[in-house]
């Protein structure tokens, strides 16, 4: 039974989760803009600096400088937009239902989510979409994730991560 619950959590399903109407509307617009490659519209819903590195406490030993190096400023967006909104993102986001979005318990999470949690409106939570896709290697080698949050009353893309570094 515990294994089943663990796998349910890892698969990115939202067991009984309720997302507000504003987020559902935001996500639908996000899907449309990703599908149509409307980079100007997507840039408008990104919180800058956008975090493009992911780390897990105890597994990754990134310094604060390395973590800061993963941040993309608004004036760098054009340089990295095609890498972030790549073929797999453009293929999967439009077909990924909002029910796959997970709420993040920021207080019970590690440094990565706590840093993002400090940026969002008080009393709100982070939301995450994690997608794996096929490749010629093992499960979990090819993935991306988007973290969303509400800032000054508006939903924003707070972070994007993948198995590859965005900024070199």
Secondary structure, DSSP 8 states (H G I E B T S, - for coil): -HHHHHHHHHTT--TT----HHHHHHHHHHHHHHHTT-HHHHHHTEEEEEE-----TTT----HHHHHHTEE-GGGHHHHHHHHT-HHHHHHGGGS-GGG-EEE-GGGS-HHHHHHHTTS-TT--EEEEEEE---SS-TTSSEEEEEEEEETTEEEEEEEEESS-S--
